Amino acid sequence: MRKLELDKCKLKRYTLYMIKSFRHKDLRELFLTGKSSKVGLSLQKRIIRRLDALDQAEDLQDLNIPGFNFHGLHSKPKRFSVHVNGPWCLTFEWQDQHVYLVDLEQYH
């Protein structure tokens, strides 16, 4: 009988993410690989910084970072927003200390 061994580094990588899901599949690619052909190059560094902050946040107050303009949106279910650049924002849901359905939206 063969014994199944898990790569502990990979296991940690997949289970410890605070970001659990993405609405925008290209944001997921950017988060996991650091690059995406579908997300504007001029936004990528700022988005990565914000995704890293979302992934490390243990509480919503951890996102009150200068320049992020973190705030709640009037929606059901409750969503939140962090400013990226110009009209671009990352929006997401927060539940049980995890981030869900991260999206990149352009506000007019």
Summary of the structure (lengths in Angstrom):
residues: 108
radius of gyration: 15.3
end to end distance: 60.7
largest distance: 60.7
contacts: 260
relative contact order: 0.19
helix: 34%
strand: 25%
